[in-house]
């Protein structure tokens, strides 16, 4: 449940920030926002890896947590970003 809640907060924050950025700045400046979003995703991955460190890698619970996080990351497609493949990327076994 914690991973689900954390993913919801992180990806809703990223989505809302990107959406606001797109409304306020020209498209040519979007690369700065994408960079910021990737940094936030890396922070999420770090926290998620720490939370799952005591969970069996590749086990049912571990997979469910990654799937939940990727589902939340999917909401970024509404603002033109697709980071689902980057969720958990640095974790062994992904």
PyMOL Python script that loads the backbone (N, CA, C, O; Angstrom):
from pymol import cmd

cmd.read_pdbstr("""\
ATOM      1  N   UNK A   1       0.826  -1.198   0.000  1.00  0.00           N
ATOM      2  CA  UNK A   1       0.000   0.000   0.000  1.00  0.00           C
ATOM      3  C   UNK A   1       0.870   1.263   0.000  1.00  0.00           C
ATOM      4  O   UNK A   1       0.543   2.262  -0.640  1.00  0.00           O
ATOM      5  N   UNK A   2       1.988   1.191   0.735  1.00  0.00           N
ATOM      6  CA  UNK A   2       2.861   2.357   0.803  1.00  0.00           C
ATOM      7  C   UNK A   2       3.408   2.721  -0.577  1.00  0.00           C
ATOM      8  O   UNK A   2       3.433   3.897  -0.940  1.00  0.00           O
ATOM      9  N   UNK A   3       3.840   1.733  -1.342  1.00  0.00           N
ATOM     10  CA  UNK A   3       4.361   1.996  -2.690  1.00  0.00           C
ATOM     11  C   UNK A   3       3.269   2.616  -3.550  1.00  0.00           C
ATOM     12  O   UNK A   3       3.540   3.555  -4.300  1.00  0.00           O
ATOM     13  N   UNK A   4       2.054   2.117  -3.461  1.00  0.00           N
ATOM     14  CA  UNK A   4       0.932   2.663  -4.227  1.00  0.00           C
ATOM     15  C   UNK A   4       0.731   4.133  -3.872  1.00  0.00           C
ATOM     16  O   UNK A   4       0.603   4.978  -4.758  1.00  0.00           O
ATOM     17  N   UNK A   5       0.704   4.438  -2.569  1.00  0.00           N
ATOM     18  CA  UNK A   5       0.487   5.820  -2.114  1.00  0.00           C
ATOM     19  C   UNK A   5       1.636   6.730  -2.539  1.00  0.00           C
ATOM     20  O   UNK A   5       1.417   7.847  -3.008  1.00  0.00           O
ATOM     21  N   UNK A   6       2.863   6.237  -2.366  1.00  0.00           N
ATOM     22  CA  UNK A   6       4.028   7.032  -2.737  1.00  0.00           C
ATOM     23  C   UNK A   6       4.040   7.307  -4.243  1.00  0.00           C
ATOM     24  O   UNK A   6       4.323   8.427  -4.667  1.00  0.00           O
ATOM     25  N   UNK A   7       3.734   6.292  -5.045  1.00  0.00           N
ATOM     26  CA  UNK A   7       3.680   6.467  -6.497  1.00  0.00           C
ATOM     27  C   UNK A   7       2.600   7.470  -6.877  1.00  0.00           C
ATOM     28  O   UNK A   7       2.805   8.310  -7.753  1.00  0.00           O
ATOM     29  N   UNK A   8       1.466   7.382  -6.225  1.00  0.00           N
ATOM     30  CA  UNK A   8       0.370   8.318  -6.502  1.00  0.00           C
ATOM     31  C   UNK A   8       0.828   9.758  -6.258  1.00  0.00           C
ATOM     32  O   UNK A   8       0.594  10.636  -7.088  1.00  0.00           O
ATOM     33  N   UNK A   9       1.472   9.991  -5.130  1.00  0.00           N
ATOM     34  CA  UNK A   9       1.928  11.345  -4.796  1.00  0.00           C
ATOM     35  C   UNK A   9       3.003  11.821  -5.773  1.00  0.00           C
ATOM     36  O   UNK A   9       2.892  12.917  -6.322  1.00  0.00           O
ATOM     37  N   UNK A  10       4.029  11.020  -5.994  1.00  0.00           N
ATOM     38  CA  UNK A  10       5.114  11.416  -6.893  1.00  0.00           C
ATOM     39  C   UNK A  10       4.600  11.719  -8.296  1.00  0.00           C
ATOM     40  O   UNK A  10       4.885  12.781  -8.849  1.00  0.00           O
ATOM     41  N   UNK A  11       3.843  10.787  -8.871  1.00  0.00           N
ATOM     42  CA  UNK A  11       3.460  10.958 -10.268  1.00  0.00           C
ATOM     43  C   UNK A  11       2.356  11.984 -10.458  1.00  0.00           C
ATOM     44  O   UNK A  11       2.262  12.593 -11.524  1.00  0.00           O
ATOM     45  N   UNK A  12       1.522  12.189  -9.452  1.00  0.00           N
ATOM     46  CA  UNK A  12       0.545  13.280  -9.530  1.00  0.00           C
ATOM     47  C   UNK A  12       1.271  14.619  -9.460  1.00  0.00           C
ATOM     48  O   UNK A  12       0.919  15.556 -10.177  1.00  0.00           O
ATOM     49  N   UNK A  13       2.277  14.714  -8.606  1.00  0.00           N
ATOM     50  CA  UNK A  13       3.070  15.939  -8.508  1.00  0.00           C
ATOM     51  C   UNK A  13       3.773  16.236  -9.828  1.00  0.00           C
ATOM     52  O   UNK A  13       3.745  17.366 -10.314  1.00  0.00           O
ATOM     53  N   UNK A  14       4.399  15.225 -10.399  1.00  0.00           N
ATOM     54  CA  UNK A  14       5.088  15.420 -11.684  1.00  0.00           C
ATOM     55  C   UNK A  14       4.091  15.826 -12.758  1.00  0.00           C
ATOM     56  O   UNK A  14       4.340  16.765 -13.514  1.00  0.00           O
ATOM     57  N   UNK A  15       2.967  15.127 -12.831  1.00  0.00           N
ATOM     58  CA  UNK A  15       1.961  15.433 -13.849  1.00  0.00           C
ATOM     59  C   UNK A  15       1.458  16.871 -13.714  1.00  0.00           C
ATOM     60  O   UNK A  15       1.398  17.602 -14.702  1.00  0.00           O
ATOM     61  N   UNK A  16       1.102  17.273 -12.508  1.00  0.00           N
ATOM     62  CA  UNK A  16       0.587  18.629 -12.304  1.00  0.00           C
ATOM     63  C   UNK A  16       1.634  19.693 -12.596  1.00  0.00           C
ATOM     64  O   UNK A  16       1.315  20.740 -13.159  1.00  0.00           O
ATOM     65  N   UNK A  17       2.880  19.432 -12.219  1.00  0.00           N
ATOM     66  CA  UNK A  17       3.948  20.396 -12.472  1.00  0.00           C
ATOM     67  C   UNK A  17       4.209  20.543 -13.973  1.00  0.00           C
ATOM     68  O   UNK A  17       4.352  21.657 -14.475  1.00  0.00           O
ATOM     69  N   UNK A  18       4.271  19.421 -14.680  1.00  0.00           N
ATOM     70  CA  UNK A  18       4.490  19.473 -16.134  1.00  0.00           C
ATOM     71  C   UNK A  18       3.325  20.199 -16.806  1.00  0.00           C
ATOM     72  O   UNK A  18       3.533  21.015 -17.704  1.00  0.00           O
ATOM     73  N   UNK A  19       2.124  19.907 -16.379  1.00  0.00           N
ATOM     74  CA  UNK A  19       0.943  20.548 -16.956  1.00  0.00           C
ATOM     75  C   UNK A  19       1.005  22.071 -16.757  1.00  0.00           C
ATOM     76  O   UNK A  19       0.726  22.832 -17.684  1.00  0.00           O
ATOM     77  N   UNK A  20       1.364  22.501 -15.568  1.00  0.00           N
ATOM     78  CA  UNK A  20       1.484  23.929 -15.286  1.00  0.00           C
ATOM     79  C   UNK A  20       2.610  24.545 -16.108  1.00  0.00           C
ATOM     80  O   UNK A  20       2.453  25.641 -16.647  1.00  0.00           O
ATOM     81  N   UNK A  21       3.739  23.856 -16.208  1.00  0.00           N
ATOM     82  CA  UNK A  21       4.875  24.330 -17.008  1.00  0.00           C
ATOM     83  C   UNK A  21       4.452  24.527 -18.458  1.00  0.00           C
ATOM     84  O   UNK A  21       4.786  25.535 -19.081  1.00  0.00           O
ATOM     85  N   UNK A  22       3.713  23.555 -18.990  1.00  0.00           N
ATOM     86  CA  UNK A  22       3.273  23.641 -20.386  1.00  0.00           C
ATOM     87  C   UNK A  22       2.350  24.832 -20.613  1.00  0.00           C
ATOM     88  O   UNK A  22       2.358  25.416 -21.696  1.00  0.00           O
ATOM     89  N   UNK A  23       1.571  25.196 -19.631  1.00  0.00           N
ATOM     90  CA  UNK A  23       0.672  26.339 -19.755  1.00  0.00           C
ATOM     91  C   UNK A  23       1.412  27.670 -19.672  1.00  0.00           C
ATOM     92  O   UNK A  23       0.972  28.672 -20.236  1.00  0.00           O
ATOM     93  N   UNK A  24       2.541  27.670 -18.964  1.00  0.00           N
ATOM     94  CA  UNK A  24       3.238  28.933 -18.696  1.00  0.00           C
ATOM     95  C   UNK A  24       4.407  29.230 -19.628  1.00  0.00           C
ATOM     96  O   UNK A  24       4.778  30.391 -19.801  1.00  0.00           O
ATOM     97  N   UNK A  25       4.988  28.202 -20.227  1.00  0.00           N
ATOM     98  CA  UNK A  25       6.205  28.407 -21.005  1.00  0.00           C
ATOM     99  C   UNK A  25       6.050  27.829 -22.407  1.00  0.00           C
ATOM    100  O   UNK A  25       5.250  26.919 -22.627  1.00  0.00           O
ATOM    101  N   UNK A  26       6.817  28.360 -23.350  1.00  0.00           N
ATOM    102  CA  UNK A  26       6.748  27.835 -24.720  1.00  0.00           C
ATOM    103  C   UNK A  26       7.327  26.417 -24.804  1.00  0.00           C
ATOM    104  O   UNK A  26       8.145  26.010 -23.979  1.00  0.00           O
ATOM    105  N   UNK A  27       6.885  25.692 -25.807  1.00  0.00           N
ATOM    106  CA  UNK A  27       7.309  24.306 -26.023  1.00  0.00           C
ATOM    107  C   UNK A  27       8.832  24.178 -26.108  1.00  0.00           C
ATOM    108  O   UNK A  27       9.395  23.163 -25.698  1.00  0.00           O
ATOM    109  N   UNK A  28       9.486  25.190 -26.632  1.00  0.00           N
ATOM    110  CA  UNK A  28      10.941  25.156 -26.785  1.00  0.00           C
ATOM    111  C   UNK A  28      11.672  25.020 -25.451  1.00  0.00           C
ATOM    112  O   UNK A  28      12.830  24.603 -25.421  1.00  0.00           O
ATOM    113  N   UNK A  29      11.014  25.364 -24.360  1.00  0.00           N
ATOM    114  CA  UNK A  29      11.638  25.287 -23.036  1.00  0.00           C
ATOM    115  C   UNK A  29      11.309  23.983 -22.311  1.00  0.00           C
ATOM    116  O   UNK A  29      11.699  23.800 -21.158  1.00  0.00           O
ATOM    117  N   UNK A  30      10.612  23.102 -22.963  1.00  0.00           N
ATOM    118  CA  UNK A  30      10.127  21.879 -22.330  1.00  0.00           C
ATOM    119  C   UNK A  30      11.248  20.950 -21.870  1.00  0.00           C
ATOM    120  O   UNK A  30      11.058  20.187 -20.923  1.00  0.00           O
ATOM    121  N   UNK A  31      12.407  20.997 -22.517  1.00  0.00           N
ATOM    122  CA  UNK A  31      13.486  20.078 -22.149  1.00  0.00           C
ATOM    123  C   UNK A  31      13.911  20.258 -20.693  1.00  0.00           C
ATOM    124  O   UNK A  31      14.288  19.285 -20.038  1.00  0.00           O
ATOM    125  N   UNK A  32      13.858  21.466 -20.186  1.00  0.00           N
ATOM    126  CA  UNK A  32      14.203  21.709 -18.779  1.00  0.00           C
ATOM    127  C   UNK A  32      13.204  21.012 -17.853  1.00  0.00           C
ATOM    128  O   UNK A  32      13.584  20.463 -16.818  1.00  0.00           O
ATOM    129  N   UNK A  33      11.954  21.038 -18.226  1.00  0.00           N
ATOM    130  CA  UNK A  33      10.915  20.398 -17.425  1.00  0.00           C
ATOM    131  C   UNK A  33      11.046  18.871 -17.477  1.00  0.00           C
ATOM    132  O   UNK A  33      10.867  18.194 -16.465  1.00  0.00           O
ATOM    133  N   UNK A  34      11.356  18.344 -18.649  1.00  0.00           N
ATOM    134  CA  UNK A  34      11.546  16.892 -18.788  1.00  0.00           C
ATOM    135  C   UNK A  34      12.735  16.447 -17.936  1.00  0.00           C
ATOM    136  O   UNK A  34      12.687  15.403 -17.286  1.00  0.00           O
ATOM    137  N   UNK A  35      13.789  17.241 -17.945  1.00  0.00           N
ATOM    138  CA  UNK A  35      14.961  16.924 -17.116  1.00  0.00           C
ATOM    139  C   UNK A  35      14.565  16.892 -15.642  1.00  0.00           C
ATOM    140  O   UNK A  35      14.932  15.964 -14.921  1.00  0.00           O
ATOM    141  N   UNK A  36      13.823  17.897 -15.191  1.00  0.00           N
ATOM    142  CA  UNK A  36      13.362  17.935 -13.805  1.00  0.00           C
ATOM    143  C   UNK A  36      12.539  16.690 -13.485  1.00  0.00           C
ATOM    144  O   UNK A  36      12.722  16.075 -12.434  1.00  0.00           O
ATOM    145  N   UNK A  37      11.633  16.320 -14.388  1.00  0.00           N
ATOM    146  CA  UNK A  37      10.772  15.158 -14.169  1.00  0.00           C
ATOM    147  C   UNK A  37      11.596  13.881 -14.050  1.00  0.00           C
ATOM    148  O   UNK A  37      11.279  13.018 -13.231  1.00  0.00           O
ATOM    149  N   UNK A  38      12.645  13.748 -14.853  1.00  0.00           N
ATOM    150  CA  UNK A  38      13.504  12.561 -14.775  1.00  0.00           C
ATOM    151  C   UNK A  38      14.257  12.514 -13.448  1.00  0.00           C
ATOM    152  O   UNK A  38      14.446  11.439 -12.878  1.00  0.00           O
ATOM    153  N   UNK A  39      14.682  13.666 -12.959  1.00  0.00           N
ATOM    154  CA  UNK A  39      15.345  13.720 -11.647  1.00  0.00           C
ATOM    155  C   UNK A  39      14.368  13.267 -10.556  1.00  0.00           C
ATOM    156  O   UNK A  39      14.747  12.522  -9.651  1.00  0.00           O
ATOM    157  N   UNK A  40      13.132  13.710 -10.641  1.00  0.00           N
ATOM    158  CA  UNK A  40      12.118  13.295  -9.667  1.00  0.00           C
ATOM    159  C   UNK A  40      11.854  11.794  -9.766  1.00  0.00           C
ATOM    160  O   UNK A  40      11.668  11.127  -8.748  1.00  0.00           O
ATOM    161  N   UNK A  41      11.837  11.266 -10.980  1.00  0.00           N
ATOM    162  CA  UNK A  41      11.651   9.827 -11.164  1.00  0.00           C
ATOM    163  C   UNK A  41      12.798   9.052 -10.538  1.00  0.00           C
ATOM    164  O   UNK A  41      12.576   8.014  -9.916  1.00  0.00           O
ATOM    165  N   UNK A  42      14.018   9.541 -10.694  1.00  0.00           N
ATOM    166  CA  UNK A  42      15.167   8.889 -10.069  1.00  0.00           C
ATOM    167  C   UNK A  42      15.033   8.899  -8.548  1.00  0.00           C
ATOM    168  O   UNK A  42      15.379   7.917  -7.891  1.00  0.00           O
ATOM    169  N   UNK A  43      14.540   9.991  -7.989  1.00  0.00           N
ATOM    170  CA  UNK A  43      14.315  10.061  -6.540  1.00  0.00           C
ATOM    171  C   UNK A  43      13.261   9.035  -6.121  1.00  0.00           C
ATOM    172  O   UNK A  43      13.406   8.365  -5.098  1.00  0.00           O
ATOM    173  N   UNK A  44      12.213   8.921  -6.914  1.00  0.00           N
ATOM    174  CA  UNK A  44      11.179   7.918  -6.641  1.00  0.00           C
ATOM    175  C   UNK A  44      11.788   6.516  -6.672  1.00  0.00           C
ATOM    176  O   UNK A  44      11.544   5.713  -5.771  1.00  0.00           O
ATOM    177  N   UNK A  45      12.574   6.221  -7.702  1.00  0.00           N
ATOM    178  CA  UNK A  45      13.196   4.903  -7.820  1.00  0.00           C
ATOM    179  C   UNK A  45      14.078   4.590  -6.611  1.00  0.00           C
ATOM    180  O   UNK A  45      14.107   3.454  -6.137  1.00  0.00           O
ATOM    181  N   UNK A  46      14.791   5.590  -6.118  1.00  0.00           N
ATOM    182  CA  UNK A  46      15.650   5.395  -4.948  1.00  0.00           C
ATOM    183  C   UNK A  46      14.826   5.033  -3.721  1.00  0.00           C
ATOM    184  O   UNK A  46      15.166   4.102  -2.990  1.00  0.00           O
ATOM    185  N   UNK A  47      13.748   5.768  -3.499  1.00  0.00           N
ATOM    186  CA  UNK A  47      12.885   5.491  -2.350  1.00  0.00           C
ATOM    187  C   UNK A  47      12.219   4.127  -2.499  1.00  0.00           C
ATOM    188  O   UNK A  47      12.142   3.367  -1.534  1.00  0.00           O
ATOM    189  N   UNK A  48      11.743   3.815  -3.687  1.00  0.00           N
ATOM    190  CA  UNK A  48      11.083   2.531  -3.911  1.00  0.00           C
ATOM    191  C   UNK A  48      12.070   1.379  -3.689  1.00  0.00           C
ATOM    192  O   UNK A  48      11.718   0.380  -3.063  1.00  0.00           O
ATOM    193  N   UNK A  49      13.283   1.507  -4.188  1.00  0.00           N
ATOM    194  CA  UNK A  49      14.290   0.456  -3.999  1.00  0.00           C
ATOM    195  C   UNK A  49      14.571   0.245  -2.514  1.00  0.00           C
ATOM    196  O   UNK A  49      14.726  -0.888  -2.058  1.00  0.00           O
ATOM    197  N   UNK A  50      14.636   1.334  -1.773  1.00  0.00           N
ATOM    198  CA  UNK A  50      14.860   1.235  -0.332  1.00  0.00           C
ATOM    199  C   UNK A  50      13.698   0.522   0.347  1.00  0.00           C
ATOM    200  O   UNK A  50      13.904  -0.326   1.216  1.00  0.00           O
ATOM    201  N   UNK A  51      12.480   0.866  -0.051  1.00  0.00           N
ATOM    202  CA  UNK A  51      11.300   0.254   0.559  1.00  0.00           C
ATOM    203  C   UNK A  51      11.181  -1.232   0.213  1.00  0.00           C
ATOM    204  O   UNK A  51      10.689  -2.023   1.018  1.00  0.00           O
ATOM    205  N   UNK A  52      11.622  -1.600  -0.961  1.00  0.00           N
ATOM    206  CA  UNK A  52      11.504  -2.994  -1.395  1.00  0.00           C
ATOM    207  C   UNK A  52      12.756  -3.817  -1.100  1.00  0.00           C
ATOM    208  O   UNK A  52      12.830  -4.982  -1.491  1.00  0.00           O
ATOM    209  N   UNK A  53      13.729  -3.237  -0.424  1.00  0.00           N
ATOM    210  CA  UNK A  53      14.990  -3.938  -0.195  1.00  0.00           C
ATOM    211  C   UNK A  53      14.816  -5.220   0.620  1.00  0.00           C
ATOM    212  O   UNK A  53      15.615  -6.146   0.481  1.00  0.00           O
ATOM    213  N   UNK A  54      13.806  -5.289   1.448  1.00  0.00           N
ATOM    214  CA  UNK A  54      13.569  -6.493   2.234  1.00  0.00           C
ATOM    215  C   UNK A  54      12.603  -7.460   1.579  1.00  0.00           C
ATOM    216  O   UNK A  54      12.224  -8.470   2.173  1.00  0.00           O
ATOM    217  N   UNK A  55      12.210  -7.154   0.368  1.00  0.00           N
ATOM    218  CA  UNK A  55      11.250  -7.978  -0.364  1.00  0.00           C
ATOM    219  C   UNK A  55      12.001  -8.838  -1.373  1.00  0.00           C
ATOM    220  O   UNK A  55      12.973  -8.384  -1.977  1.00  0.00           O
ATOM    221  N   UNK A  56      11.564 -10.051  -1.553  1.00  0.00           N
ATOM    222  CA  UNK A  56      12.206 -10.953  -2.507  1.00  0.00           C
ATOM    223  C   UNK A  56      12.121 -10.389  -3.921  1.00  0.00           C
ATOM    224  O   UNK A  56      11.028 -10.169  -4.442  1.00  0.00           O
ATOM    225  N   UNK A  57      13.264 -10.159  -4.534  1.00  0.00           N
ATOM    226  CA  UNK A  57      13.303  -9.633  -5.903  1.00  0.00           C
ATOM    227  C   UNK A  57      12.647 -10.627  -6.852  1.00  0.00           C
ATOM    228  O   UNK A  57      12.978 -11.813  -6.852  1.00  0.00           O
ATOM    229  N   UNK A  58      11.732 -10.142  -7.641  1.00  0.00           N
ATOM    230  CA  UNK A  58      11.023 -10.995  -8.583  1.00  0.00           C
ATOM    231  C   UNK A  58       9.861 -11.752  -7.960  1.00  0.00           C
ATOM    232  O   UNK A  58       9.138 -12.469  -8.652  1.00  0.00           O
ATOM    233  N   UNK A  59       9.680 -11.592  -6.646  1.00  0.00           N
ATOM    234  CA  UNK A  59       8.571 -12.250  -5.971  1.00  0.00           C
ATOM    235  C   UNK A  59       7.248 -11.571  -6.271  1.00  0.00           C
ATOM    236  O   UNK A  59       7.212 -10.494  -6.867  1.00  0.00           O
ATOM    237  N   UNK A  60       6.172 -12.200  -5.858  1.00  0.00           N
ATOM    238  CA  UNK A  60       4.831 -11.692  -6.167  1.00  0.00           C
ATOM    239  C   UNK A  60       4.609 -10.280  -5.631  1.00  0.00           C
ATOM    240  O   UNK A  60       4.100  -9.423  -6.353  1.00  0.00           O
ATOM    241  N   UNK A  61       4.981 -10.027  -4.381  1.00  0.00           N
ATOM    242  CA  UNK A  61       4.776  -8.697  -3.797  1.00  0.00           C
ATOM    243  C   UNK A  61       5.636  -7.653  -4.500  1.00  0.00           C
ATOM    244  O   UNK A  61       5.178  -6.539  -4.756  1.00  0.00           O
ATOM    245  N   UNK A  62       6.867  -8.005  -4.810  1.00  0.00           N
ATOM    246  CA  UNK A  62       7.789  -7.096  -5.483  1.00  0.00           C
ATOM    247  C   UNK A  62       7.236  -6.705  -6.856  1.00  0.00           C
ATOM    248  O   UNK A  62       7.255  -5.533  -7.232  1.00  0.00           O
ATOM    249  N   UNK A  63       6.748  -7.695  -7.591  1.00  0.00           N
ATOM    250  CA  UNK A  63       6.182  -7.453  -8.923  1.00  0.00           C
ATOM    251  C   UNK A  63       4.922  -6.589  -8.825  1.00  0.00           C
ATOM    252  O   UNK A  63       4.727  -5.681  -9.633  1.00  0.00           O
ATOM    253  N   UNK A  64       4.072  -6.871  -7.840  1.00  0.00           N
ATOM    254  CA  UNK A  64       2.855  -6.061  -7.661  1.00  0.00           C
ATOM    255  C   UNK A  64       3.200  -4.606  -7.385  1.00  0.00           C
ATOM    256  O   UNK A  64       2.543  -3.703  -7.902  1.00  0.00           O
ATOM    257  N   UNK A  65       4.221  -4.374  -6.577  1.00  0.00           N
ATOM    258  CA  UNK A  65       4.632  -2.998  -6.271  1.00  0.00           C
ATOM    259  C   UNK A  65       5.143  -2.286  -7.518  1.00  0.00           C
ATOM    260  O   UNK A  65       4.790  -1.132  -7.764  1.00  0.00           O
ATOM    261  N   UNK A  66       5.965  -2.961  -8.299  1.00  0.00           N
ATOM    262  CA  UNK A  66       6.460  -2.355  -9.543  1.00  0.00           C
ATOM    263  C   UNK A  66       5.317  -2.089 -10.514  1.00  0.00           C
ATOM    264  O   UNK A  66       5.282  -1.045 -11.166  1.00  0.00           O
ATOM    265  N   UNK A  67       4.390  -3.023 -10.610  1.00  0.00           N
ATOM    266  CA  UNK A  67       3.242  -2.824 -11.501  1.00  0.00           C
ATOM    267  C   UNK A  67       2.407  -1.625 -11.063  1.00  0.00           C
ATOM    268  O   UNK A  67       1.954  -0.842 -11.897  1.00  0.00           O
ATOM    269  N   UNK A  68       2.204  -1.485  -9.763  1.00  0.00           N
ATOM    270  CA  UNK A  68       1.432  -0.345  -9.242  1.00  0.00           C
ATOM    271  C   UNK A  68       2.141   0.968  -9.570  1.00  0.00           C
ATOM    272  O   UNK A  68       1.510   1.939  -9.989  1.00  0.00           O
ATOM    273  N   UNK A  69       3.455   0.984  -9.373  1.00  0.00           N
ATOM    274  CA  UNK A  69       4.216   2.200  -9.667  1.00  0.00           C
ATOM    275  C   UNK A  69       4.156   2.535 -11.148  1.00  0.00           C
ATOM    276  O   UNK A  69       4.005   3.700 -11.516  1.00  0.00           O
ATOM    277  N   UNK A  70       4.273   1.528 -11.994  1.00  0.00           N
ATOM    278  CA  UNK A  70       4.212   1.765 -13.448  1.00  0.00           C
ATOM    279  C   UNK A  70       2.827   2.234 -13.877  1.00  0.00           C
ATOM    280  O   UNK A  70       2.700   3.050 -14.790  1.00  0.00           O
ATOM    281  N   UNK A  71       1.802   1.725 -13.229  1.00  0.00           N
ATOM    282  CA  UNK A  71       0.444   2.181 -13.532  1.00  0.00           C
ATOM    283  C   UNK A  71       0.306   3.668 -13.216  1.00  0.00           C
ATOM    284  O   UNK A  71      -0.256   4.423 -14.009  1.00  0.00           O
ATOM    285  N   UNK A  72       0.813   4.084 -12.071  1.00  0.00           N
ATOM    286  CA  UNK A  72       0.763   5.509 -11.720  1.00  0.00           C
ATOM    287  C   UNK A  72       1.602   6.341 -12.684  1.00  0.00           C
ATOM    288  O   UNK A  72       1.206   7.446 -13.054  1.00  0.00           O
ATOM    289  N   UNK A  73       2.745   5.824 -13.087  1.00  0.00           N
ATOM    290  CA  UNK A  73       3.588   6.550 -14.042  1.00  0.00           C
ATOM    291  C   UNK A  73       2.866   6.747 -15.367  1.00  0.00           C
ATOM    292  O   UNK A  73       3.155   7.694 -16.098  1.00  0.00           O
ATOM    293  N   UNK A  74       1.936   5.865 -15.678  1.00  0.00           N
ATOM    294  CA  UNK A  74       1.172   5.961 -16.915  1.00  0.00           C
ATOM    295  C   UNK A  74       0.368   7.239 -17.027  1.00  0.00           C
ATOM    296  O   UNK A  74       0.054   7.677 -18.133  1.00  0.00           O
ATOM    297  N   UNK A  75       0.025   7.851 -15.885  1.00  0.00           N
ATOM    298  CA  UNK A  75      -0.744   9.101 -15.941  1.00  0.00           C
ATOM    299  C   UNK A  75       0.063  10.238 -16.559  1.00  0.00           C
ATOM    300  O   UNK A  75      -0.503  11.261 -16.945  1.00  0.00           O
ATOM    301  N   UNK A  76       1.379  10.068 -16.655  1.00  0.00           N
ATOM    302  CA  UNK A  76       2.197  11.108 -17.276  1.00  0.00           C
ATOM    303  C   UNK A  76       1.964  11.203 -18.777  1.00  0.00           C
ATOM    304  O   UNK A  76       2.319  12.205 -19.398  1.00  0.00           O
ATOM    305  N   UNK A  77       1.373  10.172 -19.361  1.00  0.00           N
ATOM    306  CA  UNK A  77       1.075  10.229 -20.794  1.00  0.00           C
ATOM    307  C   UNK A  77       0.084  11.354 -21.093  1.00  0.00           C
ATOM    308  O   UNK A  77       0.034  11.856 -22.216  1.00  0.00           O
ATOM    309  N   UNK A  78      -0.697  11.748 -20.101  1.00  0.00           N
ATOM    310  CA  UNK A  78      -1.643  12.855 -20.282  1.00  0.00           C
ATOM    311  C   UNK A  78      -0.934  14.182 -20.536  1.00  0.00           C
ATOM    312  O   UNK A  78      -1.527  15.110 -21.086  1.00  0.00           O
ATOM    313  N   UNK A  79       0.339  14.274 -20.134  1.00  0.00           N
ATOM    314  CA  UNK A  79       1.105  15.497 -20.371  1.00  0.00           C
ATOM    315  C   UNK A  79       2.246  15.248 -21.360  1.00  0.00           C
ATOM    316  O   UNK A  79       3.168  16.056 -21.472  1.00  0.00           O
ATOM    317  N   UNK A  80       2.174  14.131 -22.070  1.00  0.00           N
ATOM    318  CA  UNK A  80       3.121  13.858 -23.136  1.00  0.00           C
ATOM    319  C   UNK A  80       4.405  13.156 -22.718  1.00  0.00           C
ATOM    320  O   UNK A  80       5.361  13.122 -23.492  1.00  0.00           O
ATOM    321  N   UNK A  81       4.450  12.596 -21.518  1.00  0.00           N
ATOM    322  CA  UNK A  81       5.642  11.884 -21.057  1.00  0.00           C
ATOM    323  C   UNK A  81       5.318  10.409 -20.869  1.00  0.00           C
ATOM    324  O   UNK A  81       4.215  10.057 -20.452  1.00  0.00           O
ATOM    325  N   UNK A  82       6.274   9.560 -21.174  1.00  0.00           N
ATOM    326  CA  UNK A  82       6.103   8.124 -20.928  1.00  0.00           C
ATOM    327  C   UNK A  82       7.347   7.617 -20.215  1.00  0.00           C
ATOM    328  O   UNK A  82       8.361   7.319 -20.847  1.00  0.00           O
ATOM    329  N   UNK A  83       7.259   7.524 -18.894  1.00  0.00           N
ATOM    330  CA  UNK A  83       8.374   7.086 -18.063  1.00  0.00           C
ATOM    331  C   UNK A  83       8.150   5.685 -17.506  1.00  0.00           C
ATOM    332  O   UNK A  83       8.938   5.227 -16.679  1.00  0.00           O
ATOM    333  N   UNK A  84       7.100   4.994 -17.936  1.00  0.00           N
ATOM    334  CA  UNK A  84       6.796   3.679 -17.346  1.00  0.00           C
ATOM    335  C   UNK A  84       7.968   2.719 -17.419  1.00  0.00           C
ATOM    336  O   UNK A  84       8.198   1.964 -16.474  1.00  0.00           O
ATOM    337  N   UNK A  85       8.714   2.727 -18.514  1.00  0.00           N
ATOM    338  CA  UNK A  85       9.857   1.820 -18.641  1.00  0.00           C
ATOM    339  C   UNK A  85      11.023   2.219 -17.747  1.00  0.00           C
ATOM    340  O   UNK A  85      11.928   1.417 -17.517  1.00  0.00           O
ATOM    341  N   UNK A  86      11.012   3.436 -17.246  1.00  0.00           N
ATOM    342  CA  UNK A  86      12.089   3.896 -16.371  1.00  0.00           C
ATOM    343  C   UNK A  86      11.810   3.605 -14.905  1.00  0.00           C
ATOM    344  O   UNK A  86      12.723   3.665 -14.081  1.00  0.00           O
ATOM    345  N   UNK A  87      10.580   3.295 -14.570  1.00  0.00           N
ATOM    346  CA  UNK A  87      10.217   3.005 -13.177  1.00  0.00           C
ATOM    347  C   UNK A  87      10.909   1.715 -12.753  1.00  0.00           C
ATOM    348  O   UNK A  87      10.713   0.666 -13.367  1.00  0.00           O
ATOM    349  N   UNK A  88      11.722   1.798 -11.696  1.00  0.00           N
ATOM    350  CA  UNK A  88      12.408   0.632 -11.182  1.00  0.00           C
ATOM    351  C   UNK A  88      13.561   0.165 -12.046  1.00  0.00           C
ATOM    352  O   UNK A  88      14.080  -0.930 -11.827  1.00  0.00           O
ATOM    353  N   UNK A  89      13.969   0.939 -12.997  1.00  0.00           N
ATOM    354  CA  UNK A  89      14.984   0.513 -13.972  1.00  0.00           C
ATOM    355  C   UNK A  89      16.311   0.126 -13.330  1.00  0.00           C
ATOM    356  O   UNK A  89      16.979  -0.796 -13.799  1.00  0.00           O
ATOM    357  N   UNK A  90      16.694   0.808 -12.282  1.00  0.00           N
ATOM    358  CA  UNK A  90      17.983   0.538 -11.650  1.00  0.00           C
ATOM    359  C   UNK A  90      17.921  -0.640 -10.672  1.00  0.00           C
ATOM    360  O   UNK A  90      18.947  -1.088 -10.160  1.00  0.00           O
ATOM    361  N   UNK A  91      16.717  -1.130 -10.421  1.00  0.00           N
ATOM    362  CA  UNK A  91      16.581  -2.231  -9.467  1.00  0.00           C
ATOM    363  C   UNK A  91      16.944  -3.541 -10.164  1.00  0.00           C
ATOM    364  O   UNK A  91      16.563  -3.767 -11.312  1.00  0.00           O
ATOM    365  N   UNK A  92      17.668  -4.382  -9.475  1.00  0.00           N
ATOM    366  CA  UNK A  92      18.066  -5.678 -10.051  1.00  0.00           C
ATOM    367  C   UNK A  92      16.843  -6.504 -10.367  1.00  0.00           C
ATOM    368  O   UNK A  92      15.877  -6.525  -9.604  1.00  0.00           O
ATOM    369  N   UNK A  93      16.887  -7.171 -11.470  1.00  0.00           N
ATOM    370  CA  UNK A  93      15.812  -8.059 -11.844  1.00  0.00           C
ATOM    371  C   UNK A  93      14.691  -7.435 -12.646  1.00  0.00           C
ATOM    372  O   UNK A  93      13.735  -8.117 -13.015  1.00  0.00           O
ATOM    373  N   UNK A  94      14.798  -6.136 -12.923  1.00  0.00           N
ATOM    374  CA  UNK A  94      13.746  -5.478 -13.704  1.00  0.00           C
ATOM    375  C   UNK A  94      14.059  -5.614 -15.166  1.00  0.00           C
ATOM    376  O   UNK A  94      13.301  -5.130 -16.007  1.00  0.00           O
TER     377      UNK A  94
END
""", "prot")
cmd.dss("prot")
cmd.show_as("cartoon", "prot")
cmd.util.cbc("prot")
cmd.orient("prot")
